[in-house]
Amino acid sequence: MLRVLHTADVHLGARHADLGEQAAAQRERQFAAFRATVDLALAEPVDLVLIAGDLFDSNVQPRRSVERVAAELRRLVEGRIRTVLIPGTHDVYDRASIYRSYDLPALAGAVGSDLLTVLTPDRASVALEPLDLVVHGQVFATKRAPHSPLRDLDTAAPAATWHIGMVHGSISIPGQTEGDEVVITTDEIAASKLDYLALGHWHSTSKGRAGTTTYAYSGAPEPVALDQDRAGKVLLIALDQRDGKKSITVTERQVGQTRFERLELDAPTIPSQPALIQLLAGRADPDLVLDVRLIGVRPDALDLSADEVEAAVAGQFLKIRVRDRSVPALSEGTIPPQDTILGAFIRDVEARVAELEAAGDDLAAAEVRDALRLGRLLLSGEEVTL
């Protein structure tokens, strides 16, 4: 049985301009995930590591960053674990390619061996004879592929028990992928006759089967953006053959530090804004992306600002988002007489709420409900913060 580790979309050196002061920390998380991937490969141990594109976020990287990556790849070389990688759409193999500027196999100590292979337009496959395996990976010198990278694939030569493909691109989805630089179809995957196709480009983990070919996106080992809650993993692939029958097993393994959690809170259980802040602070975690939603019917006395709550605890999380989806209550019990200000106000505003809800305008209805809540408080002599 052969064991393969599949990763992609590491995006080392990403600038993360949208993260401000957290950008450097997120870059370190991404490198830590790459190191954890190497740790996992050595611990299993696997026979082969596949990096299906976008190891680097761009072709412009300082030498110290490239050497840092090469040092991790050297650990695989020293462990006699073979690595094959292809450029992606961020570290595309154009004239300015980082793989032209730096001899990664030399930096990793793999010169004169098959322990580290970078596939290029001039080298679309590598036969790893000790593994009885061929890795195919058509690479182009432009970001936009002139044709499908599976078009000229031939699994008949060279001969080997196992044939693995690598593609950095999208599987065709009508109406969604027409603008993508590299696109393949499930029919092409099936026609390839590959045993396994290692995919990169999509940052969420997913897998499927077309014909006799098992294919999978490993996803990014650490989220590149803080809404990628299916990232953070690599894939372990087991290739086995018994009595002439092949089997492929795909197992997800967590390597990323970032965690995602969704928390729904029933508004009637929240006594006040300070109490909500204290509750959330109790979940503080610098690696956590927390999505909080307030739901249910909000009591009139509960006065809070989602923005203020976010600001109060933002420094205690990697990211926190607080959304108030609760709705103010309609009036309960006996409504004051029509000829009173409060009674007339409640009847007029509740009629307007009913009209908006009947028209399906839930956002406007929620705003009018809140006006109803504030009006009831004001007309009842309560203090209200606007």
C-alpha positions in Angstrom: 0.0 0.0 0.0 1.2 3.5 -0.9 0.4 6.5 1.3 0.2 10.0 -0.2 -0.3 13.4 1.4 -2.2 15.9 -0.8 -2.1 19.6 -0.1 -2.6 22.8 -2.1 -3.3 26.6 -1.8 -0.9 27.2 1.1 -0.5 30.8 -0.2 2.7 31.5 1.7 3.6 35.2 1.8 0.0 36.4 1.4 -0.3 40.1 2.2 -3.8 40.1 3.7 -4.3 43.8 3.3 -7.8 43.4 4.6 -6.6 42.2 8.0 -4.6 45.2 9.0 -2.6 44.5 12.1 -3.6 40.8 12.1 -2.0 40.2 8.6 1.4 39.2 10.0 -0.2 36.8 12.4 -2.2 35.2 9.7 0.9 34.7 7.5 2.5 32.9 10.5 -0.6 30.7 10.8 -0.3 29.8 7.2 3.4 28.9 7.6 2.6 27.0 10.8 0.1 24.9 8.8 2.7 24.1 6.2 5.1 23.0 8.9 2.4 20.9 10.4 1.8 19.3 7.0 5.4 18.3 6.8 5.3 17.1 10.4 2.3 14.9 9.5 4.0 13.5 6.4 7.0 12.5 8.5 5.0 11.1 11.4 2.7 8.9 9.3 5.1 8.4 7.4 3.8 8.8 3.8 5.6 7.8 0.6 4.8 10.9 -1.4 3.7 14.5 -0.8 1.7 16.3 -3.6 1.4 20.1 -3.6 -1.2 21.0 -6.2 -0.4 24.6 -6.9 -0.2 28.0 -5.1 2.4 27.0 -2.5 3.3 30.7 -2.7 0.7 33.5 -2.9 2.7 35.3 -5.6 5.9 35.1 -7.6 7.3 38.1 -5.6 8.8 36.7 -2.4 11.9 37.7 -0.5 14.7 35.1 -0.6 14.5 34.5 3.2 10.9 33.3 2.7 11.8 30.9 -0.1 14.7 29.6 2.0 12.3 29.1 4.9 10.0 27.0 2.7 13.0 25.1 1.3 14.1 24.2 4.8 10.7 22.5 5.4 11.0 20.6 2.1 14.5 19.6 3.1 13.0 17.8 6.1 11.0 15.7 3.6 14.1 15.1 1.5 16.1 14.0 4.6 13.2 11.7 5.5 13.4 10.1 2.0 9.8 11.2 1.3 9.3 12.3 -2.3 7.5 15.6 -3.1 6.0 16.7 -6.4 4.6 20.2 -6.8 3.0 22.2 -9.6 2.7 25.9 -9.9 -0.8 27.4 -9.6 -2.5 30.6 -10.7 -0.9 32.8 -8.0 2.7 31.3 -8.4 2.1 30.7 -12.2 5.0 29.4 -14.2 5.4 32.6 -16.3 8.6 34.5 -17.1 8.7 35.9 -13.6 8.0 32.6 -11.9 9.4 32.0 -8.5 10.3 28.5 -9.7 12.5 30.1 -12.4 14.1 32.5 -10.0 14.9 29.9 -7.3 16.1 26.3 -7.8 13.9 24.8 -5.1 15.2 21.3 -5.4 18.8 22.6 -4.9 17.8 24.7 -1.9 16.1 21.6 -0.4 19.1 19.4 -1.0 17.4 17.2 -3.6 19.8 17.7 -6.6 20.5 14.5 -8.5 17.5 12.7 -7.0 13.7 12.3 -7.5 13.0 13.5 -4.0 11.7 16.9 -5.0 10.2 17.6 -8.5 8.7 20.8 -9.8 6.6 20.1 -12.9 6.9 22.7 -15.6 5.6 23.2 -19.2 8.7 21.3 -20.3 8.2 18.5 -17.9 4.6 17.3 -17.6 5.2 14.1 -15.6 7.6 12.3 -13.4 8.0 8.5 -13.0 8.8 7.5 -9.4 10.1 4.0 -10.1 10.6 3.0 -6.4 6.9 3.7 -5.9 5.8 2.1 -9.2 3.9 5.4 -9.7 3.7 8.2 -12.3 2.6 11.8 -11.4 1.1 13.7 -14.3 0.7 17.5 -14.2 0.4 19.6 -17.3 1.6 23.2 -16.5 1.3 26.2 -18.7 3.4 29.3 -19.0 0.4 31.6 -18.7 -2.1 32.1 -16.0 -5.0 31.3 -18.3 -4.7 27.8 -19.7 -4.9 27.6 -23.5 -6.8 24.3 -23.1 -7.6 21.7 -20.5 -4.6 20.4 -18.7 -6.1 16.9 -19.0 -6.4 17.1 -22.8 -3.1 15.3 -23.7 -2.7 13.2 -20.7 -1.6 9.6 -21.4 -1.7 7.1 -18.6 -0.4 4.3 -20.9 3.2 5.7 -20.9 5.3 5.4 -18.9 4.0 2.1 -17.6 3.3 2.0 -13.8 0.8 0.4 -11.4 -0.4 3.8 -10.2 -1.1 7.0 -12.1 -1.8 10.2 -10.2 -2.7 13.6 -11.8 -2.4 17.1 -10.5 -4.4 20.1 -11.7 -4.7 23.6 -10.2 -8.1 24.8 -11.5 -11.9 24.5 -11.3 -14.2 21.7 -12.1 -16.7 23.2 -14.6 -20.0 24.5 -13.0 -22.3 26.0 -15.6 -22.8 29.7 -15.0 -20.1 29.9 -12.4 -16.7 28.9 -13.7 -16.7 30.4 -17.2 -14.3 33.2 -16.1 -11.8 30.9 -14.3 -8.3 30.6 -15.7 -8.1 26.8 -15.7 -11.3 24.6 -16.1 -11.7 20.9 -16.4 -14.9 18.7 -16.6 -15.9 15.6 -14.9 -16.1 13.9 -18.3 -12.4 14.7 -18.8 -11.6 13.4 -15.4 -13.3 10.1 -16.2 -11.6 9.8 -19.5 -8.2 10.4 -17.9 -8.2 6.9 -16.4 -6.1 8.3 -13.5 -6.2 6.4 -10.2 -6.3 9.7 -8.3 -6.5 13.4 -9.3 -5.1 15.9 -6.8 -6.8 19.2 -7.2 -6.0 22.7 -6.0 -7.6 26.2 -6.4 -10.7 25.7 -4.3 -9.9 26.4 -0.7 -12.6 24.1 0.8 -12.1 20.3 1.1 -14.2 18.2 -1.2 -14.0 14.9 -3.1 -15.8 12.9 -5.7 -15.5 10.2 -8.3 -15.7 10.3 -12.1 -15.5 7.0 -13.9 -12.8 5.0 -12.2 -11.0 8.1 -11.0 -11.2 9.4 -7.5 -10.6 13.2 -7.3 -10.4 15.7 -4.4 -9.6 19.2 -3.5 -7.5 19.3 -0.4 -8.5 22.8 0.4 -6.1 25.3 1.9 -4.3 24.0 5.0 -5.0 27.3 6.7 -7.8 29.7 5.7 -6.6 32.4 3.3 -9.7 34.4 4.2 -11.6 34.4 7.4 -14.8 33.1 5.9 -13.3 29.8 4.6 -14.7 27.5 7.3 -14.0 24.3 5.2 -10.3 25.1 5.0 -7.6 23.9 7.5 -7.1 20.4 6.2 -4.9 18.2 4.2 -5.7 14.8 2.7 -4.1 11.4 3.3 -4.6 9.1 0.3 -4.2 5.3 0.7 -3.5 3.5 -2.6 -4.0 -0.3 -2.3 -4.2 -3.2 -4.6 -5.4 -6.7 -3.7 -6.1 -9.6 -6.0 -5.8 -7.2 -9.0 -8.4 -4.8 -7.5 -7.4 -1.2 -6.7 -8.9 0.8 -3.9 -8.4 4.5 -3.0 -9.2 5.8 0.4 -9.3 9.6 1.2 -9.0 10.8 4.8 -9.1 14.4 6.0 -6.6 15.5 8.6 -6.6 18.9 10.4 -3.4 21.0 10.3 -4.7 24.6 10.5 -5.0 26.5 13.7 -8.0 28.6 12.9 -11.3 27.3 14.2 -14.8 28.4 13.3 -17.8 28.4 15.5 -21.4 29.6 15.1 -23.3 30.7 18.2 -27.0 31.4 18.4 -28.3 33.1 21.5 -31.9 33.6 22.4 -32.5 37.3 23.1 -34.8 36.8 26.1 -31.9 35.0 27.9 -29.6 38.0 27.6 -30.3 40.4 30.5 -28.2 43.3 29.2 -25.4 44.4 26.8 -22.7 44.2 29.5 -23.9 40.6 30.3 -23.6 39.7 26.6 -20.1 41.1 26.4 -19.1 39.1 29.5 -20.6 35.9 28.0 -18.6 36.3 24.8 -15.4 37.2 26.6 -15.7 33.8 28.4 -15.2 32.2 24.9 -12.1 34.2 24.1 -9.7 32.4 21.8 -7.1 34.1 19.5 -7.5 31.3 16.9 -11.4 31.4 16.8 -13.6 33.0 14.2 -16.9 33.4 16.1 -20.1 34.1 14.3 -22.8 35.2 16.9 -26.5 35.6 16.0 -29.1 36.9 18.4 -32.5 35.4 17.7 -36.0 35.2 19.1 -38.2 38.0 20.5 -36.3 40.8 22.2 -37.7 42.2 25.4 -38.3 46.0 25.4 -35.8 46.5 28.2 -32.9 44.8 26.2 -31.1 47.7 24.6 -27.9 46.7 22.8 -25.7 47.6 19.8 -24.1 44.7 17.9 -21.3 47.0 16.7 -20.5 48.0 20.3 -20.5 44.4 21.4 -18.1 43.5 18.6 -15.8 46.3 19.4 -15.7 45.4 23.1 -14.4 41.8 22.5 -12.7 42.1 19.1 -9.2 41.9 20.5 -9.9 38.5 22.2 -10.7 36.6 19.0 -9.2 36.2 15.6 -12.4 37.6 14.3 -15.9 38.0 15.8 -19.1 39.0 14.1 -22.3 39.8 16.1 -25.6 40.0 14.2 -28.8 40.9 15.8 -31.6 38.9 14.2 -34.0 39.2 17.1 -37.2 41.0 16.7 -38.9 43.3 19.2 -42.2 42.0 20.6 -45.6 43.2 19.5 -47.6 44.5 22.4 -48.9 42.0 24.9 -51.9 42.1 27.1 -54.5 44.9 27.0 -53.6 47.8 24.7 -54.4 51.3 26.1 -57.5 52.9 24.7 -57.5 54.3 21.2 -58.0 57.9 22.4 -54.7 57.8 24.4 -51.4 58.7 22.8 -49.8 55.3 23.7 -52.9 53.4 22.5 -53.0 55.2 19.1 -49.3 54.8 18.6 -49.3 51.1 19.3 -52.3 50.5 16.9 -50.9 52.6 14.1 -47.4 51.1 14.3 -48.5 47.5 14.7 -50.8 47.9 11.6 -47.7 49.1 9.7 -45.7 46.1 10.9 -48.5 43.8 9.7 -48.5 45.5 6.2 -44.8 45.1 5.8 -44.7 41.5 6.9 -47.6 40.7 4.6 -45.6 42.2 1.8 -42.5 40.2 2.7 -40.4 43.2 3.6 -38.9 41.7 6.7 -36.1 44.2 7.0 -38.4 47.2 7.1 -40.8 45.3 9.4 -37.9 44.7 11.8 -37.0 48.4 11.8 -40.7 49.4 12.5 -40.8 46.8 15.3 -37.8 48.4 16.9 -39.5 51.8 16.6 -42.5 50.3 18.3 -40.3 49.0 21.1 -38.6 52.4 21.6 -41.9 54.2 21.4 -43.6 52.0 24.1 -40.6 52.7 26.4 -40.6 56.5 25.8 -44.4 56.8 26.2 -44.3 54.8 29.3 -41.7 57.2 30.9 -38.7 54.9 30.6 -35.2 56.2 29.7 -34.0 55.2 26.2 -30.6 55.3 24.7 -30.7 56.2 21.0 
